[in-house]
């Protein structure tokens, strides 16, 4: 899992470098906007998801090894599922709008400095996207999904230390840190 996350982080940096500062800034703002949209609207969808999305149950009761102090695993699963669905839809729609600004990539604003800052912003965007994905995966009560996350130091670091997002997710899911 750690190797996959490192590869994704490096790809995020390369994409940010190629986009440059201005275009990558728009993409980062789009990701943050998608997170905010999902945060404001996940509760409404989560209340209805239990009717259409089954909670994956196993024959044995599996406590969440990543977040052992989670208040209610089933509600957390539906909350994160709703958040993730809204995030994906919002991210796709925002990306469609941002793609209209792809010509900004051709504008050499800061040359190498702009490319390096773009790489840093690409890394930040990738960390936020990975945090959303990892929180969603951490709520699925299947051992073959949770074990690689639990064993990965990088995954745990992203889950616990992503600026603002980690605290909010733990608050929304009622996890004592």
N, C-alpha and C positions, 0 to 999 in steps of 0.2 A: 504494500500500500504506500509506503514512504517513497519508493522509487517512482511510482505512478504520479504521486503528488509533486515530487521534484520535477519530473518531466513536464507536467502541466504548468508549473510555475515558470519554468524556463521558456516554454512556448509562449506564455503570457507576456514575459519580458520581451521576447523577440517580436511578437506582434505589436506591442507598445512601441518598441524601437522603430519598427517599420512605419507605423502610423504617424509618429511624431507627436509633439506636445499637444497641439491644438486638437487634432482628431481624437487622440487617446483621452484627452480631458473630456470631450463630449461623450465618449464611450463610458468612462468612469461615472460621469454624472447620470448617464442613462441607467447604469447598473444600480446606483444609489437610489434613483427615482423608482426603479422597479421594486427594490427592497422596501421603500417607504409605501408604495402603493399596496404591496402585499401585506405589510404590517397593519395598514389601516383597514384592510378588508378581509383578512383571513377568518375572522371570527364568524362572520355570516355564512361563509361557505363551510366551515368546519362543523357547524351545527347541523348541516344537512348531509354531510359526507357519510355518516354512519349508516345511512339508508342505502347508499349505492357502492361504497367502498368497504369491503370486508376487512376487519382487523386480522392480520395474519397471526393465527394462534398455532402453537405447537402442542404436541401431546404433553409435554412437560411445561410447567410454568417457568419461563425464563425471565429472571430479573435483568434489568438493563445494566450490563457491566460498565458501560461508558458513563452513564448517569444513574448510579445506584439509588440516589435519594429523590428520584422523580416522583412527583405526587400521584399521578394517575397515568400510567403508560398508554392506555387506550386513548384518552383525551389528547395526550401529547402527540400521539401518532396522527390523529385526525387534524389537530391544529397545524402540525408541520406539513402534512399532506396538502392542506388547503393553502398554507403559505407558499409552498413550493409550486403548486399549480398556478396560483395567481402571479407569482414571481416569473415563471417561465413565459406565460402569456404576455405580461407587461414588458418583459425583456425583449421578446420577439417584436412586439409592436413598436417599442422605442428604437430598437435596432433598425427597423424599416425606415423610420423617420431620420435617424442619424445617417443612414447610408446615403441620403441626399447630400450630405456634406463631405463625401469622400474626396472631393476636389481639394479640400484643405490639406490633404496629404501631399499634394504637389507644391504647396507653398513652403519654401525654405525659410521659416521664421527665425529660428535660432541655430540652424545647422546642427552641429554635433551636440550642443547643449540641449536643443529641443528633442533630439533623438534619445539622448540619455534620460531626460526627464520623462519622455514618453515611455521608455522602458520601465522606469520606476512606477509610473501611473498604471502601466499594464500589469505589473506585479501586484499592485494594490487591488486592481479590479479582479484579478484572478484569485487572490486570497478571499475576497468577499464572495465571489461565486462559489469557490470551494467550500467556504464556511456554510453557505446555504445548503449545498449538496450533502456535505458531511452531517449536518444536523438532521437532514431528512433521513439519510441512511441510518443514523444512530437511533432513530425512533422505530425502525423496523425490527421487530423482535425475532429475528432469525440469526442463529449463531454464526452461520457462514458469512453473514454481512457484518455483524458486530465485532467478531474476533479480529479481523484485519484492522479495523479502525482502532480497537482497544490496544492492539500490539504496536501501532504506529505512533512514534513520538511526535512526528510532524503533524499527523492528523489530530492528535490530542492538543498540541500547541495551537493549531488553527481553531479548534473548537473552544478552547478556553481563553484565548488571548486576542481574538479578532476585535479590533477597536470598536466599541459601542455595541456591535452586533451580538457578540457572545453574551454580554450582560443582558441584553434585551431578550434574546432567545431563552436564556435560563429563567428570566423573570416571567415571560409568557408561559413557559412550560412548567413553572413552579418547581424549579430545581434549586435546592440549596447548594451553593458552591462552597 
